[in-house]
Amino acid sequence: MVDGGRNGPENRVLASHTPATPLLNYSGIMSHDPSARRVQFRPSVDRMAGYVPGEQPQEDGWVKLNTNENPYPPSPRVIEAIGRAAEGRLNFYPDPLGREFCRVAARLFDVDPEWIIPGNGSDEILTILLRTFVDPGQRIAYPYPSYVLYETLGEIQGAEVERIVLRDDWSWPMEEARRQLQECRLLFVPNPNSPSGNRFPDEDLLGLLPDRGVLVLDEAYGDFCDEPHGGQLLKSDSAAGRMVVTRTLSKSYSLAGLRLGFGVAHPDVVAAMRKVKDSYNCDTLSLAAGVAALEDTDWMQANAARIRQTRQRLVEALVSRGFDVVPSQANFVWATHPDGEHRRRFEALKAQRVLVRYMVFPECDPVREGLRITVGTDEQVDRFLEALDHVGS
């Protein structure tokens, strides 16, 4: 996702764009007293609602199907690599370019290491792209509903954000989209999409390349597809130098707690992105873990296959209970019910310590809402279904 990463938060999409801003008095203590003297925030920051990550209960006993984490542990090689790195030179800065990680990641995409740039989660790659390509007042775009962090990052940068509202079947309104992409500097496209889980056709993606900008394919969930993709569109003639693929190790590699991702792009694009990234943006432990994880793709693929099998069982169970479910290529499903009682179910499930994601997108006409449910283990899915039956499907 957010990511955590990759979460289209229900609070974010419902929130006002003019929140009450805490005040800072001269003792450094936050105050809500309107009579207190206040510092001046950037206007774009003062106006924005901000991104709200998914709930992360810290106590045991929850079935957590709300933030698209992988329910299975990372490869044992990762734990070993972290241990070795922790015993090493932690008093020195890490390699600022993460060159060993780049060499390993490049092999997955059959490119040279100069095509790879690591980041503190793929969310940082998105931030680096905005710094590289977008000045305040310039336009970015993204499909809606999808990952609303794109909008938050654009607001922070002072960009003009264009929502391309997807059709009811989660397909692109191609003619309208092309019109909206005029003068667009960056088009962010999660593929598979979140919260719907659908994968967009390659021909649509190539047809959406901005004339004067870059298409960013956010492939956070790419390894969960029935036919996983490996950045093939990057090498097409029409996309040369105009496309960036982002990946995260949070999902398929079970490393959400370490925050490591990377971008894949033409070396000229990567060279520009390196100019604006933080000096040492990835730490020694994360880079070591990332190398070990990418070198053990068999472990990842076995877990992804288990998740795909459980996903199919979850879909069938939801459909049998009267839900409509979008065919998913991710590690989550988007489920809606004709009675529209999604918030009630979300709250009733939470009362039973089962967390899913209730999401509502008010800019759609009509307003679009539903439940995004992460694919957990078979045992977690069974517990979810029992709870769902208890609250009334």
C-alpha positions in Angstrom: 0.0 0.0 0.0 0.5 3.0 3.1 1.3 2.0 3.4 1.5 1.4 7.3 1.8 1.9 3.6 -0.7 1.1 1.0 -3.9 2.0 2.9 -6.6 4.1 1.3 -7.8 5.3 4.7 -11.5 5.8 5.4 -10.6 8.8 7.5 -8.5 10.4 4.7 -11.2 10.2 2.0 -13.9 11.4 4.4 -11.9 14.2 5.9 -12.4 17.9 5.3 -9.6 19.8 3.5 -9.8 22.5 6.2 -8.9 20.8 9.4 -8.5 22.5 12.7 -4.7 23.2 13.0 -3.1 22.9 16.4 -1.3 26.1 17.6 2.3 26.2 18.7 3.0 28.5 21.6 6.5 29.8 22.4 7.2 27.2 25.0 7.0 24.6 22.2 3.8 23.1 23.6 0.9 22.4 21.2 -2.2 24.4 22.0 -5.7 24.6 20.6 -6.3 28.1 22.2 -7.3 30.3 19.3 -6.0 33.3 21.2 -2.5 31.9 21.4 0.2 33.4 19.1 0.8 30.9 16.2 3.5 30.1 13.8 2.9 30.3 10.1 2.7 27.0 8.3 2.9 26.7 4.6 -0.7 27.4 3.3 -0.8 24.1 1.4 0.0 22.2 4.7 -2.4 24.3 6.7 -5.3 23.4 4.3 -4.6 19.7 3.7 -6.3 16.9 5.7 -3.2 14.7 5.8 -2.9 10.9 5.3 -4.3 8.6 8.0 -2.6 5.2 8.1 -4.6 2.1 8.9 -5.2 1.0 12.5 -2.3 -0.9 14.1 -3.4 -2.4 17.4 -0.4 -3.1 19.6 -2.0 -5.8 21.8 -2.6 -9.4 20.8 -5.9 -11.0 20.0 -6.8 -9.2 16.8 -7.5 -10.6 13.4 -5.9 -7.9 11.3 -7.2 -7.8 7.7 -7.1 -4.0 7.2 -3.6 -3.0 5.9 -2.7 -5.6 3.3 0.2 -7.0 5.3 1.5 -10.5 4.4 0.4 -13.0 7.1 3.4 -15.1 6.6 6.9 -14.4 7.9 9.8 -13.4 5.7 12.5 -15.8 4.5 14.8 -17.2 7.3 17.6 -15.8 5.2 16.4 -12.3 6.0 16.6 -12.8 9.7 20.1 -14.2 9.3 21.2 -11.3 7.2 19.9 -8.8 9.7 21.8 -10.5 12.4 25.0 -10.4 10.5 24.5 -6.7 9.6 23.7 -5.9 13.3 27.1 -7.3 14.3 28.8 -5.3 11.6 29.7 -1.6 11.1 26.7 0.1 12.4 28.8 3.1 13.4 29.4 3.8 9.7 26.9 5.2 7.2 25.4 2.7 4.8 26.2 2.7 1.0 24.3 5.8 -0.1 23.3 4.1 -3.4 22.6 0.7 -2.0 24.7 -0.8 -4.8 24.5 -4.5 -3.7 20.7 -4.2 -3.4 20.6 -2.6 -6.9 22.5 -5.5 -8.4 20.2 -8.0 -6.9 17.0 -6.1 -7.8 18.2 -5.5 -11.3 18.3 -9.2 -12.0 14.6 -9.5 -11.3 13.8 -7.0 -14.1 16.6 -8.1 -16.5 18.1 -4.6 -16.4 21.4 -3.0 -15.4 21.8 -1.9 -11.8 21.8 1.8 -13.0 18.0 1.2 -13.6 17.4 0.8 -9.8 17.0 3.3 -7.0 16.2 2.0 -3.4 13.9 3.9 -1.1 12.6 3.9 2.5 9.5 2.0 1.3 8.2 2.6 -2.1 6.3 5.6 -0.7 9.6 7.4 -0.5 10.2 6.7 -4.2 6.9 8.5 -4.9 8.1 11.5 -2.9 11.4 11.5 -4.8 9.5 11.4 -8.1 7.5 14.5 -7.1 10.6 16.3 -6.0 12.3 15.4 -9.3 9.5 16.3 -11.8 6.9 18.6 -10.2 7.1 22.2 -9.3 4.4 23.9 -7.2 1.4 24.6 -9.4 2.1 21.9 -11.9 -0.3 19.0 -12.4 -0.3 15.4 -11.3 -3.0 12.9 -11.7 -4.2 9.5 -10.4 -7.2 7.2 -10.8 -10.0 7.6 -8.2 -10.7 5.6 -6.2 -7.2 4.4 -5.6 -4.3 5.0 -3.3 -5.0 8.5 -1.9 -1.5 9.0 -0.6 -0.7 10.2 -4.1 -3.0 13.2 -3.5 -1.5 13.9 -0.1 2.0 13.9 -1.5 0.9 16.2 -4.3 -0.6 18.6 -1.8 2.6 18.7 0.2 4.5 19.5 -3.0 2.0 22.3 -3.9 0.9 20.5 -7.0 -2.4 20.7 -8.7 -4.0 17.2 -8.2 -6.3 15.8 -10.9 -8.6 12.9 -10.0 -9.5 10.6 -12.9 -12.7 9.0 -11.7 -12.9 5.4 -12.7 -16.0 3.8 -14.1 -18.3 1.7 -11.9 -16.5 -1.4 -13.3 -13.1 0.1 -12.3 -12.1 0.7 -15.9 -10.7 3.9 -17.3 -12.8 6.6 -19.0 -10.1 6.8 -21.7 -11.2 9.9 -23.6 -11.9 11.9 -20.5 -8.6 10.6 -19.0 -6.6 11.8 -22.0 -8.1 15.2 -21.7 -7.3 15.4 -18.0 -3.7 14.4 -18.6 -2.9 17.4 -20.7 0.1 19.2 -19.1 0.3 16.4 -16.5 3.8 15.9 -15.1 3.2 12.6 -13.3 0.4 10.1 -13.6 0.4 7.6 -10.6 -1.3 4.3 -11.4 -1.4 1.4 -8.8 -1.5 -1.8 -10.8 -3.2 -3.9 -9.4 -5.3 -1.0 -8.1 -6.3 -0.5 -4.5 -8.9 -0.8 -3.1 -10.4 -2.8 -6.0 -7.6 -5.2 -6.7 -8.1 -5.2 -10.5 -5.2 -5.1 -12.9 -5.4 -2.6 -15.8 -4.7 -3.9 -19.3 -1.3 -3.0 -20.8 -2.9 -1.3 -23.8 -4.8 1.1 -21.5 -1.6 1.9 -19.6 0.4 2.7 -22.7 -2.5 4.8 -24.0 -2.3 6.9 -20.8 1.3 7.9 -21.1 1.3 11.7 -20.5 2.6 13.7 -23.5 4.8 15.8 -21.4 5.2 13.7 -18.3 5.9 10.3 -16.7 3.7 7.4 -16.0 4.4 5.9 -12.6 3.3 2.2 -12.3 3.0 1.5 -8.6 3.3 -2.3 -8.6 3.2 -2.9 -4.8 0.9 -5.9 -5.4 2.4 -7.2 -8.6 3.7 -10.4 -7.2 0.2 -11.5 -6.2 -1.1 -11.5 -9.8 -2.1 -14.8 -11.4 0.6 -13.9 -14.0 3.1 -11.7 -12.1 4.6 -8.9 -14.1 8.2 -7.8 -14.1 8.3 -4.3 -15.6 7.9 -5.5 -19.2 6.3 -2.2 -20.2 9.4 -0.3 -19.2 11.2 -1.7 -22.3 8.5 -0.8 -24.8 9.5 1.7 -27.4 6.7 4.1 -26.5 7.6 4.1 -22.8 11.3 4.6 -23.1 12.3 7.2 -20.5 8.6 8.0 -19.8 7.7 5.3 -17.3 8.8 4.4 -13.8 7.9 1.2 -12.0 7.8 1.2 -8.2 8.0 -1.9 -6.0 7.9 -2.5 -2.3 9.2 -5.4 -0.1 6.4 -4.7 2.4 3.8 -7.0 0.8 5.0 -10.1 -1.1 8.3 -10.2 0.8 6.7 -9.8 4.2 8.9 -6.9 5.2 6.4 -4.1 6.1 8.2 -3.5 9.3 11.5 -2.7 7.7 10.4 0.0 5.1 12.2 -0.8 1.9 11.2 -0.4 -1.7 12.7 0.6 -5.0 12.1 2.2 -8.3 13.0 0.9 -11.8 13.5 3.5 -14.6 15.8 4.5 -17.4 19.3 5.4 -16.0 18.8 9.0 -17.0 15.7 9.2 -14.8 17.4 7.4 -11.9 20.3 9.8 -12.1 18.0 12.7 -11.7 16.1 11.1 -8.8 19.4 10.5 -7.0 20.0 14.2 -7.0 17.0 14.9 -4.8 16.9 11.8 -2.5 18.1 12.0 1.1 21.8 11.3 1.4 21.5 7.9 3.2 17.9 7.1 2.7 18.1 3.4 3.3 19.7 2.0 6.5 22.2 -0.8 6.7 19.8 -3.4 8.2 17.1 -2.8 5.7 19.5 -3.0 2.7 20.9 -6.3 4.1 17.4 -7.7 4.6 16.4 -6.6 1.1 19.3 -8.3 -0.6 18.5 -11.6 1.3 14.8 -11.4 0.5 15.3 -10.8 -3.2 17.8 -13.6 -3.3 15.2 -16.0 -1.9 12.3 -15.5 -4.4 11.2 -19.1 -4.0 10.1 -18.3 -0.4 8.2 -15.3 -1.6 6.6 -17.1 -4.5 5.4 -20.0 -2.2 3.7 -17.5 0.1 2.2 -15.6 -2.8 0.7 -18.8 -4.1 -0.8 -19.6 -0.7 -2.4 -16.2 -0.6 -3.8 -16.6 -4.1 -5.4 -19.9 -3.1 -6.9 -18.3 0.1 -8.0 -15.3 -1.9 -10.2 -17.6 -4.2 -11.7 -19.2 -1.1 -12.5 -15.9 0.4 -14.1 -14.6 -2.7 -16.3 -17.7 -3.0 -17.3 -17.4 0.6 -18.2 -13.7 0.3 -20.2 -14.2 -2.9 -22.2 -17.0 -1.2 -23.1 -14.5 1.5 -24.6 -12.0 -1.0 -21.6 -9.8 -1.6 -20.4 -8.5 -4.9 -16.6 -8.9 -5.2 -14.3 -7.4 -7.8 -12.0 -10.0 -9.4 -8.8 -9.4 -7.5 -5.1 -9.7 -8.5 -3.8 -8.5 -5.2 -3.6 -9.8 -1.6 -7.0 -8.2 -0.8 -10.5 -8.1 -2.1 -13.1 -5.3 -2.5 -16.5 -6.4 -1.4 -19.8 -4.5 -1.5 -23.3 -5.6 -0.4 -26.6 -4.5 -2.1 -28.0 -3.3 1.3 -25.2 -0.8 1.7 -24.6 -1.5 5.4 -20.8 -1.5 5.1 -20.0 0.8 8.0 -22.3 -1.2 10.3 -20.4 -4.4 9.4 -17.1 -2.7 9.8 -17.9 -1.5 13.3 -19.5 -4.8 14.4 -16.5 -6.8 13.2 -14.2 -4.4 15.0 -16.2 -5.0 18.2 -15.3 -8.7 17.8 -11.6 -7.7 17.3 -11.6 -8.4 13.6 -10.3 -5.4 11.6 -11.1 -4.9 7.9 -11.1 -1.6 6.0 -14.2 0.4 5.6 -13.7 3.0 2.8 -15.9 5.6 1.2 -15.0 7.8 -1.8 -17.3 10.8 -1.9 -16.1 12.2 -5.2 -17.7 9.4 -7.1 -21.3 9.8 -8.4 -22.9 8.0 -6.7 -20.7 7.9 -3.7 -18.7 4.6 -3.7 -18.1 2.6 -0.5 -17.3 -0.9 0.6 -15.0 -3.1 2.6 -11.5 -3.9 1.6 -10.4 -7.2 3.2 -6.8 -8.4 3.3 -6.2 -12.0 2.5 -4.9 -13.5 5.7 -4.1 -17.1 6.6 -6.8 -19.7 6.2 -7.4 -19.6 10.0 -7.7 -15.8 9.9 -10.2 -15.9 7.1 -12.2 -18.5 8.9 -12.3 -16.3 12.0 -13.4 -13.3 9.8 -16.2 -15.3 8.2 -17.5 -16.6 11.5 -17.5 -13.0 12.8 -19.3 -11.8 9.6 -22.0 -14.4 10.0 -22.4 -13.3 13.6 -23.0 -9.7 12.7 -25.2 -10.6 9.7 -23.8 -10.7 6.2 
